Amino acid sequence: MVEFLLLSFLFFFKPIMFFIFIVMFSFLLFKNISWSGLFFVVDSIVFVLLVFMMIFIYGVVLISEKNFGLVMLSSILIMVCLFFFVSSNMLMLYMYFELSMFPILIMILGYGSQIEKINSGYYLLFYAAICSFPFLFIYYKSMFYFTTCYFDFNLSWELFFILSLSFMMKFPVYLLHLWLPKAHVEAPTTASMLLAGLLLKLGTAGYLRILGSMNFIYNNFWVIIALMGMILASFSCVFQSDAKSLAAYSSVTHMSFLLLTMIYIMMSSKVSGLMMMLAHGYTSTLMFYLIGEFYHTTSTRMVYFLNSFFTSSIFFGIIFSLVFLSNSGVPPSLSFLSEFMIIVNSIGISKLLFFMIFIYFMVSFYYSLFLIVCAMMGKKFYNFNNFNIGVSVSTVVMMFNIFWLSLFF
């Protein structure tokens, strides 16, 4: 297993070879961990499914990206995230968590096309710094007893709040989310795909890690924030004029939903949380990829101009519809299954929660459907490259892939 990892380092500047060896490594990881019986416990030491998803996204980047610099930055990000997913030590976890910022920052500042990218870089760095330094403070205060497994001393709720703050910034929960739409709008398509599919998963996986070491205290605050994020961010999706910004805000709603399920500390909520991470990773990667393809063809991302897909390329229209329907949680997609489990958990806890989730679903279904209907109709003709869109078919298959469920049930 380790030899494949080391071989992949040797071929770091040959992206295809690097990809092949990383895939072999992940398959061996999958085999070892699933046969040692750890696979059933979602919060085991290694997030195998997330490693798989990460490699999948990297594959899409390799096929679709022509710029070698961006491919290299993607490779660096993939390595950092791999180490994050398999690290067992809290300080290593924190280090890789923060290190993942650098490739994305360079992608935005080096390859973004508008001058506002400097502003979004500031946002990214300031949010990261302000939310993450308190984590180290608590790590020192706990005399380095703070590990990824359970510990006995109690934390006050303020300390718990500060501790989860650094992961909440990458979640991103509502109120800490402002850097996300800015970064997405300025970043190139590749950076957007990695940012949505991978970087947000670092926050969620890290939070799952530290939940195991908490004495689950005072979580009501996060429930309120999660509900608020779901509803407010889905309303702001309706009013977006930039398609990339709309996809970014829909990421915020999904991540708030994920936070909601993580706070109910049940086994089923962990499973549904992991499924939600996978579904969101594949779906949002595809959303940004397709919007990016449209942008490269027409040089605009305005929702107003996002039309006439059926007259231009039926293939693109169908893929686009599938992706946005999956984003709104239509069966048999993975996101439907995870959302269904989360709703069942919520109703079990409180009837009021169901009402809030119902509002969220109404709005989110509305903006997904609106975008699909707008995109299909129109009289123009855009010359889409069908090969480029065909790249995304494999990811669409993963998005509707119910194979993973056979592992859970």
Secondary structure, 3 states (H helix, E strand, C coil): CHHHHHHHHHCCCCHHHHHHHHHHHHHHHHHHHHHCCHHHCCCCCCCHHHHHHHHHHHHHHHHHCCCHHHHHHHHHHHHHHHHHHHCCCHHHHHHHHHHCHHHHHHHHHHHCCCCCHHHHHHHHHHHHHHHHHHHHHHHHHCCCCCCCCCCCCCCCHHHHHHHHHHHHHHCCCCCCCCHHHHHHHHCCHHHHHHHHHHHHHHHHHHHHHHHCCCCCCCCHHHHHHHHHHHHHHHHHHHCCCEHHHHHHHHHHHHHHHHHHHHHCCCHHHHHHHHHHHHHHHHHHHHHHHHHHHHHHHHCCCEHHHCCCHHHHCHHHHHHHHHHHHHHCCCCCCHHHHHHHHHHHHHHHHCHHHHHHHHHHHHHHHHHHHHHHHHHHCCCCCCCCCHHHHHCCHHHHHHHCCCCCHHHHC
